[in-house]
Amino acid sequence: MYFCPMKSMRQEKIEKMLSKDLGEILQGMNHGLLPGVMITLTRVDVSPDLGYAKVYVSLFPSEDRQKDLENLKKHVGEVRFQLGKRVKNQLRIVPELFFYLDDSFDRAERIDQLLKK
C-alpha cells in the first residue's frame, strides 16, 4: 500500500467525499459499534490508485482505545458496504478501509500540560 506525498486534485476530492460519507456512516452506526464512545473522523488518506484509504479516528471517552479500535476494525466490512451504497455513482471501486487511531489530540494535550509547568 503506497501513499504518495504529492496528491492529485482527484485524490483530494475523493478524500473529502469519503471523509464526509464515512463521518455520517460512523455517526449513524456508533450506537451499535461502540456504545458510549464518540467516534470522530479526523482524516482520510487515499492511495494514488484510489484502492486503499487510511481512515484516522479519535475515540472519546474511551477506557481502552486499542480494544475499541479493534472492535471498529471488526465492522470494516459493514462500513465499507454502507460506503459503497453512497459512492456507487462516483467511484468504480470502493476503497479498502484501514482504520488507525489518531492521537494528535492526546499529544497536543500533553504538550499543553508540559508548557503549563
BALOBA-1460 file (C-alpha; in Angstrom, 3 decimals):
// residues 117
<rec num="1" residu="m" x="0.000" y="0.000" z="0.000"/>
<rec num="2" residu="y" x="1.758" y="3.122" z="-1.263"/>
<rec num="3" residu="f" x="0.695" y="6.680" z="-0.398"/>
<rec num="4" residu="c" x="2.294" y="9.442" z="-2.428"/>
<rec num="5" residu="p" x="3.243" y="12.704" z="-0.661"/>
<rec num="6" residu="m" x="2.034" y="14.757" z="-3.650"/>
<rec num="7" residu="k" x="-1.691" y="14.317" z="-4.086"/>
<rec num="8" residu="s" x="-3.635" y="14.855" z="-7.250"/>
<rec num="9" residu="m" x="-6.730" y="17.028" z="-7.345"/>
<rec num="10" residu="r" x="-8.822" y="13.871" z="-7.812"/>
<rec num="11" residu="q" x="-7.331" y="12.271" z="-4.689"/>
<rec num="12" residu="e" x="-8.134" y="15.356" z="-2.629"/>
<rec num="13" residu="k" x="-11.725" y="15.430" z="-3.883"/>
<rec num="14" residu="i" x="-12.169" y="11.726" z="-3.140"/>
<rec num="15" residu="e" x="-10.695" y="12.183" z="0.336"/>
<rec num="16" residu="k" x="-13.157" y="14.971" z="1.119"/>
<rec num="17" residu="m" x="-16.075" y="12.934" z="-0.206"/>
<rec num="18" residu="l" x="-15.035" y="9.820" z="1.744"/>
<rec num="19" residu="s" x="-14.463" y="11.881" z="4.878"/>
<rec num="20" residu="k" x="-17.967" y="13.319" z="4.711"/>
<rec num="21" residu="d" x="-19.658" y="9.999" z="3.915"/>
<rec num="22" residu="l" x="-17.659" y="7.947" z="6.427"/>
<rec num="23" residu="g" x="-18.349" y="10.517" z="9.142"/>
<rec num="24" residu="e" x="-22.079" y="10.194" z="8.545"/>
<rec num="25" residu="i" x="-21.887" y="6.392" z="8.403"/>
<rec num="26" residu="l" x="-19.883" y="6.121" z="11.636"/>
<rec num="27" residu="q" x="-22.196" y="8.576" z="13.351"/>
<rec num="28" residu="g" x="-25.234" y="6.526" z="12.351"/>
<rec num="29" residu="m" x="-23.656" y="3.193" z="13.299"/>
<rec num="30" residu="n" x="-21.977" y="4.398" z="16.501"/>
<rec num="31" residu="h" x="-24.675" y="3.171" z="18.895"/>
<rec num="32" residu="g" x="-24.152" y="-0.411" z="17.740"/>
<rec num="33" residu="l" x="-20.378" y="-0.269" z="17.297"/>
<rec num="34" residu="l" x="-19.079" y="1.444" z="20.411"/>
<rec num="35" residu="p" x="-21.835" y="2.410" z="22.839"/>
<rec num="36" residu="g" x="-20.913" y="5.389" z="24.985"/>
<rec num="37" residu="v" x="-17.876" y="6.303" z="22.867"/>
<rec num="38" residu="m" x="-17.826" y="9.225" z="20.447"/>
<rec num="39" residu="i" x="-16.078" y="8.399" z="17.169"/>
<rec num="40" residu="t" x="-14.551" y="11.417" z="15.434"/>
<rec num="41" residu="l" x="-13.161" y="11.041" z="11.939"/>
<rec num="42" residu="t" x="-10.052" y="13.215" z="11.787"/>
<rec num="43" residu="r" x="-8.511" y="12.447" z="8.393"/>
<rec num="44" residu="v" x="-8.760" y="10.212" z="5.325"/>
<rec num="45" residu="d" x="-5.772" y="9.483" z="3.089"/>
<rec num="46" residu="v" x="-6.383" y="7.746" z="-0.247"/>
<rec num="47" residu="s" x="-3.770" y="5.864" z="-2.277"/>
<rec num="48" residu="p" x="-2.993" y="7.138" z="-5.806"/>
<rec num="49" residu="d" x="-4.935" y="4.257" z="-7.399"/>
<rec num="50" residu="l" x="-7.923" y="5.008" z="-5.075"/>
<rec num="51" residu="g" x="-7.947" y="1.372" z="-3.960"/>
<rec num="52" residu="y" x="-6.975" y="1.946" z="-0.334"/>
<rec num="53" residu="a" x="-7.975" y="4.505" z="2.267"/>
<rec num="54" residu="k" x="-6.354" y="5.151" z="5.637"/>
<rec num="55" residu="v" x="-9.051" y="6.406" z="7.997"/>
<rec num="56" residu="y" x="-7.843" y="8.159" z="11.141"/>
<rec num="57" residu="v" x="-10.297" y="8.266" z="14.039"/>
<rec num="58" residu="s" x="-10.308" y="9.706" z="17.521"/>
<rec num="59" residu="l" x="-12.235" y="7.884" z="20.269"/>
<rec num="60" residu="f" x="-13.515" y="9.761" z="23.310"/>
<rec num="61" residu="p" x="-14.120" y="8.904" z="26.145"/>
<rec num="62" residu="s" x="-12.555" y="5.506" z="25.875"/>
<rec num="63" residu="e" x="-11.043" y="3.377" z="28.619"/>
<rec num="64" residu="d" x="-9.190" y="1.084" z="26.206"/>
<rec num="65" residu="r" x="-8.709" y="2.777" z="22.823"/>
<rec num="66" residu="q" x="-6.885" y="-0.166" z="21.243"/>
<rec num="67" residu="k" x="-9.718" y="-2.534" z="22.142"/>
<rec num="68" residu="d" x="-12.285" y="-0.090" z="20.758"/>
<rec num="69" residu="l" x="-10.231" y="0.336" z="17.580"/>
<rec num="70" residu="e" x="-10.099" y="-3.451" z="17.132"/>
<rec num="71" residu="n" x="-13.877" y="-3.584" z="17.579"/>
<rec num="72" residu="l" x="-14.230" y="-0.917" z="14.885"/>
<rec num="73" residu="k" x="-11.913" y="-2.891" z="12.586"/>
<rec num="74" residu="k" x="-14.151" y="-5.963" z="13.010"/>
<rec num="75" residu="h" x="-17.011" y="-3.978" z="11.429"/>
<rec num="76" residu="v" x="-14.955" y="-2.643" z="8.496"/>
<rec num="77" residu="g" x="-16.915" y="-4.793" z="6.022"/>
<rec num="78" residu="e" x="-20.216" y="-3.332" z="7.136"/>
<rec num="79" residu="v" x="-18.838" y="0.214" z="6.995"/>
<rec num="80" residu="r" x="-17.401" y="-0.403" z="3.510"/>
<rec num="81" residu="f" x="-20.735" y="-1.812" z="2.328"/>
<rec num="82" residu="q" x="-22.571" y="1.294" z="3.549"/>
<rec num="83" residu="l" x="-19.924" y="3.464" z="1.891"/>
<rec num="84" residu="g" x="-20.351" y="1.563" z="-1.359"/>
<rec num="85" residu="k" x="-24.058" y="2.311" z="-1.422"/>
<rec num="86" residu="r" x="-23.282" y="6.030" z="-1.068"/>
<rec num="87" residu="v" x="-20.447" y="6.371" z="-3.597"/>
<rec num="88" residu="k" x="-21.566" y="3.869" z="-6.233"/>
<rec num="89" residu="n" x="-22.141" y="6.631" z="-8.797"/>
<rec num="90" residu="q" x="-18.829" y="8.436" z="-8.156"/>
<rec num="91" residu="l" x="-16.350" y="5.552" z="-7.821"/>
<rec num="92" residu="r" x="-15.935" y="2.298" z="-9.708"/>
<rec num="93" residu="i" x="-14.140" y="0.631" z="-6.822"/>
<rec num="94" residu="v" x="-14.915" y="1.270" z="-3.164"/>
<rec num="95" residu="p" x="-11.530" y="1.669" z="-1.447"/>
<rec num="96" residu="e" x="-10.428" y="-0.891" z="1.098"/>
<rec num="97" residu="l" x="-10.582" y="0.809" z="4.501"/>
<rec num="98" residu="f" x="-7.860" y="0.709" z="7.146"/>
<rec num="99" residu="f" x="-8.652" y="2.327" z="10.497"/>
<rec num="100" residu="y" x="-5.929" y="3.987" z="12.564"/>
<rec num="101" residu="l" x="-6.043" y="5.735" z="15.907"/>
<rec num="102" residu="d" x="-5.309" y="9.467" z="15.684"/>
<rec num="103" residu="d" x="-3.565" y="10.530" z="18.867"/>
<rec num="104" residu="s" x="-2.797" y="14.117" z="17.838"/>
<rec num="105" residu="f" x="-5.276" y="15.465" z="20.411"/>
<rec num="106" residu="d" x="-3.549" y="13.499" z="23.169"/>
<rec num="107" residu="r" x="-0.136" y="14.791" z="22.082"/>
<rec num="108" residu="a" x="-1.423" y="18.383" z="21.993"/>
<rec num="109" residu="e" x="-2.881" y="17.996" z="25.485"/>
<rec num="110" residu="r" x="0.398" y="16.562" z="26.783"/>
<rec num="111" residu="i" x="2.368" y="19.455" z="25.268"/>
<rec num="112" residu="d" x="-0.074" y="21.906" z="26.805"/>
<rec num="113" residu="q" x="0.389" y="20.290" z="30.228"/>
<rec num="114" residu="l" x="4.178" y="20.414" z="29.887"/>
<rec num="115" residu="l" x="4.074" y="24.103" z="28.941"/>
<rec num="116" residu="k" x="1.946" y="24.935" z="31.999"/>
<rec num="117" residu="k" x="4.596" y="23.530" z="34.371"/>
